[in-house]
């Protein structure tokens, strides 16, 4: 990657940018000049250097980096001071919530990355929400995990939806499903960027548009 392209690769969301004293966040877009016509594991290996650079730019490279296996389920990993971190992704989960100063990461390519921030309790969460996971309740489960494990009040939680696939390219309104689930769980501060990954091949990967042979964007979130 050319140095002058680096900053443009990381997208920021206005509502989360107002909480810079609390959190660091970013959404790494499509990386130019990387061959992503391969299986998921190979693609992530090819993108690793660019994604590591993004973490460095956000001053997160030295933090423990935690990702989820992302199995399109509804399980949430609660990461606290007692959690022993494995060398790879946390198995069997699609969401991560923590009160630690780790860097959370979720890979997406049409599914939504859902950012959760409680600025009062200093707790954050990052959720992989595709159709299957959303229908199984992954967003509500993540909010409940923040409440039960760290004492968060859902009314204090800020929710941000990343770029994701939208209708008419997708048969359901994924963002609307996520927002409905969040509001039912008591979250009132909800935000959706409104961007369609399927419609913008220049900035985003899309699993559906690219028939499964594509890269992955990377959502990043950490406490300051």
C-alpha positions in Angstrom: 0.0 0.0 0.0 1.2 3.5 -0.8 1.5 5.7 2.4 -0.8 8.3 0.9 -3.6 5.8 0.7 -3.5 4.5 4.3 -5.8 7.0 6.0 -8.4 6.7 3.3 -8.7 3.0 4.0 -10.1 3.5 7.5 -13.6 4.8 7.8 -14.9 6.5 11.0 -18.4 7.0 12.2 -19.4 10.5 13.4 -21.2 9.4 16.6 -18.3 7.2 17.8 -15.8 10.0 16.8 -17.5 12.2 19.5 -16.3 9.8 22.1 -12.6 9.9 21.4 -11.8 10.2 25.1 -13.5 6.8 25.6 -12.9 4.7 22.5 -10.8 4.1 19.4 -12.6 2.8 16.4 -12.2 2.2 12.7 -13.7 0.3 9.7 -11.0 -0.9 7.3 -12.4 -0.8 3.7 -11.4 -2.7 0.6 -7.6 -2.8 0.3 -6.3 -2.1 -3.3 -4.1 -4.4 -5.2 -4.6 -7.5 -3.2 -5.8 -10.7 -4.9 -8.9 -11.8 -2.9 -10.1 -14.5 -5.3 -9.4 -17.3 -2.8 -10.9 -19.1 0.2 -11.5 -17.1 3.4 -8.4 -18.3 5.3 -6.1 -17.4 2.4 -7.7 -14.0 1.9 -7.3 -13.1 5.6 -3.6 -14.1 5.3 -3.2 -11.8 2.3 -5.0 -8.9 4.1 -3.1 -9.4 7.4 -0.3 -6.9 6.7 -2.8 -4.2 5.6 -5.0 -4.8 8.6 -2.0 -4.8 11.0 -1.1 -1.4 9.5 -4.6 -0.1 10.2 -4.2 -1.2 13.8 -0.8 0.6 13.9 -2.3 3.8 12.5 -5.0 3.7 15.3 -2.2 3.1 17.9 -3.7 -0.4 18.6 -1.0 -2.7 17.3 0.5 -3.3 20.7 -2.8 -4.2 22.3 -4.0 -7.9 22.5 -6.0 -8.4 19.3 -9.2 -10.4 19.8 -11.4 -11.8 17.0 -14.3 -14.2 16.9 -14.6 -17.4 14.9 -17.8 -16.0 13.4 -20.0 -19.1 12.9 -23.3 -17.2 12.2 -24.6 -18.1 15.7 -25.8 -16.2 18.7 -23.0 -16.8 21.3 -21.1 -13.9 22.9 -17.7 -14.0 24.4 -17.3 -12.0 27.6 -13.7 -10.9 28.0 -12.8 -9.7 31.5 -9.6 -9.5 33.6 -9.8 -13.3 34.2 -10.1 -14.3 30.6 -7.2 -16.3 29.1 -6.8 -15.3 25.5 -6.1 -18.1 22.9 -3.6 -17.5 20.1 -6.4 -17.4 17.5 -10.1 -16.4 17.2 -12.4 -17.1 20.2 -14.2 -20.3 19.1 -17.9 -20.6 18.6 -18.8 -17.0 19.0 -19.9 -14.1 16.8 -19.6 -11.2 19.3 -17.1 -9.9 21.8 -17.8 -7.7 24.8 -15.1 -6.4 27.2 -14.1 -3.9 29.9 -10.4 -4.5 29.1 -8.2 -2.4 26.9 -7.9 -5.0 24.2 -8.5 -4.4 20.5 -11.6 -6.1 19.3 -11.9 -7.2 15.6 -14.7 -8.5 13.4 -14.3 -9.4 9.7 -17.3 -8.7 7.4 -18.1 -8.8 3.6 -21.8 -8.0 3.5 -22.7 -8.9 7.1 -22.9 -6.0 9.5 -20.3 -5.2 12.2 -22.3 -3.7 15.1 -20.3 -1.4 17.4 -21.5 -1.2 21.1 -20.1 1.5 23.4 -21.1 2.3 27.0 -19.2 5.5 27.8 -20.3 5.5 31.4 -19.3 1.9 32.4 -16.3 1.9 29.9 -17.5 -1.3 28.2 -17.4 -2.0 24.5 -18.7 -4.7 22.2 -18.3 -5.7 18.6 -20.8 -8.0 16.9 -20.8 -10.0 13.6 -24.4 -9.8 12.5 -25.5 -11.5 9.3 -29.0 -12.7 8.6 -28.6 -16.0 10.5 -27.0 -14.4 13.6 -29.4 -11.5 13.7 -32.4 -13.8 13.4 -31.0 -15.9 16.3 -30.6 -12.8 18.5 -26.9 -12.1 18.4 -27.4 -8.3 18.9 -29.8 -8.6 21.8 -27.5 -11.3 23.4 -24.5 -9.0 23.2 -26.4 -6.1 24.9 -27.6 -8.5 27.6 -24.0 -9.7 28.1 -22.9 -6.1 28.7 -25.7 -5.7 31.1 -25.3 -8.9 33.1 -21.5 -9.1 33.1 -20.5 -5.4 33.5 -23.6 -3.7 34.9 -24.4 -1.7 31.7 -27.7 0.1 31.3 -28.9 -0.5 27.7 -30.2 3.1 27.7 -26.6 4.2 28.0 -25.3 2.1 25.2 -24.4 3.7 21.8 -25.0 1.4 18.8 -23.5 1.9 15.4 -24.1 -0.3 12.3 -21.3 -0.5 9.8 -21.6 -0.7 6.0 -23.5 -3.9 5.1 -25.6 -5.3 2.3 -29.0 -3.6 1.8 -32.2 -4.2 -0.2 -32.7 -4.6 -3.1 -29.5 -6.6 -3.3 -30.5 -8.6 -0.2 -33.9 -10.1 0.5 -34.3 -8.7 4.0 -33.5 -5.3 5.6 -30.6 -6.5 7.8 -30.0 -3.1 9.3 -33.7 -2.7 10.2 -33.6 -6.1 11.9 -30.6 -5.1 14.0 -32.1 -1.8 15.0 -35.4 -3.4 16.0 -33.6 -6.0 18.1 -31.5 -3.3 19.8 -34.4 -1.1 20.6 -36.3 -4.1 22.0 -33.3 -4.7 24.3 -33.5 -1.2 25.6 -31.0 0.6 23.4 -32.2 4.0 22.3 -29.0 5.6 20.9 -28.9 3.8 17.6 -27.1 4.8 14.5 -26.8 3.3 11.0 -24.3 4.6 8.4 -26.7 3.6 5.6 -24.0 2.4 3.3 -24.5 -0.6 1.0 -21.5 -2.8 0.5 -23.0 -4.5 -2.5 -23.4 -1.2 -4.4 -19.9 0.1 -4.0 -17.2 -2.2 -5.4 -14.6 0.5 -5.2 -14.7 0.8 -1.4 -16.2 -2.5 -0.1 -16.0 -6.2 -0.5 -19.3 -8.0 -1.0 -19.7 -11.7 -0.6 -22.9 -11.8 -2.7 -21.8 -9.5 -5.4 -18.4 -11.3 -5.8 -20.0 -14.8 -5.6 -18.0 -15.7 -2.4 -14.6 -15.0 -3.9 -13.8 -11.8 -2.1 -12.0 -10.1 0.7 -13.0 -8.9 4.2 -13.4 -5.5 5.7 -12.2 -5.2 9.3 -14.1 -3.5 12.1 -11.9 -2.4 15.0 -12.9 -1.1 18.5 -11.1 -0.6 21.7 -11.3 1.4 24.9 -9.1 4.5 25.0 
